[in-house]
Amino acid sequence: MATIKLTVEYEGTAYAGWQQQPNRPTVQGQLETAQFQISRQRIAIIGAGRTDAGVHAWEQVASFRTPHPLSPQKWAPALNRYLPRDIVILQSEQVPDDFHARYSARKKIYEYRISLHRNRPALDRNRVWHVHYPIDPARIREAIPWLTGTHDFTSFEGPRSGTTNRMCTISNLSVNEDGNLLIIRIEADRFLKQMVRTIIGTLIEVGRQRRDPSDLPTILEAKDRRAAGETAPPHGLYLLRVLY
Amino acid sequence: MATIKLTVEYEGTAYAGWQQQPNRPTVQGQLETAQFQISRQRIAIIGAGRTDAGVHAWEQVASFRTPHPLSPQKWAPALNRYLPRDIVILQSEQVPDDFHARYSARKKIYEYRISLHRNRPALDRNRVWHVHYPIDPARIREAIPWLTGTHDFTSFEGPRSGTTNRMCTISNLSVNEDGNLLIIRIEADRFLKQMVRTIIGTLIEVGRQRRDPSDLPTILEAKDRRAAGETAPPHGLYLLRVLY
């Protein structure tokens, strides 16, 4: 048996998210089907981040255990032959048997892209959130120190989650401007369901003067989803990298 | 009667190109249909560049003459309400009556994006040409001086063109690298059919050592399409800007 680590890029537009669901196209489902084409054995493929429907990945990480003799580096080209054009394996490698794509991850980095252009985007319509009201990035930057560090992020957790531990440590949160584009990166040891999207939705409300940067501690202390802002749409979100 | 100039962004993936064709979706067709929804009059909309199927535009320019009383700036939001998500009018403005999107254009700038990444792109699969053999950008740069200036570009012209004048002046040609991306920009007073794509295909053959930079004058002098390289695929090409 070998444990194989895959680095996966995908556009999430056509998928009901990462996680396998009956009768709906998912990224995990596509990978498991491709793997079956090669080994003729049904094997679960574990993802580091269970991205929502419409969320993209530049470098998602997945792992699986297989008795198949294919050499580790050959899994990438072999799987790519069976995968659709919007999913690609960038790399495949053998890792120690105790490696688990989700549980072994030390940190994950997400990026969220917001277009502040006057017009809705055509070319990037599935790749950025178009925010058509004025945003002050300086206000968003003022809110950052309140979110970094270790907190209970219950207020930023989406519905129907099975988690009991809501403590997360955000080790880095940055806001960059590139023309009409606002790019927010969040690095943390773990993320609750929809946590990035709720943080982004809340930060945008700060940026448009609907909330103050200093409201953040109160929102965290409330431990209530209703205290935070709207959930930003999935299509501006990218799983950028997973660190082990 | 007012003459209206439109600045148009679109993703060309879903279209059989700019130009109106019976029973096939085209960008011009979508614009003319949207215009009809507003004025209930069939009016031809002229584009500065007749982009091929799959070619994108950041700022295509189009123009039409209309007796409709809608104020010039309002055409953009009005048309956007009827246009599909992959086409957007960025701006509408009134211009003098002798303005013609194609004939009045002084220069057009095209950009071509090539991915040199080891793997095929997933997120950018319809937005870059993936070239999977080694390319030396320095060789491409050496070829540039042979193409800039005024030349007969017959050797770079696609099939079934109605043009008799094949003289074009390339005023700028640049090659930039951005990580694994090679970005080539070409500015000229006019372009023959498929001229950018044939130039790119030929430059890539130079970059991969199949031709020498100094072969370019011979290719131009041949005035024969068979002398130049392959036609690069449409999906890496963007109409960037039109200058008047």
Interface residues (C-beta under 8 A of the other chain):
Chain A: E9 Y10 E11 H56 W58 A76 N80 R85 D86 I87 V88 I89 L90 R118 N119 R120 P121 A122 L123 R125 R127
Chain B: E9 Y10 E11 H56 W58 A76 N80 R85 D86 I87 V88 I89 L90 R118 N119 R120 P121 A122 L123 R125 R127
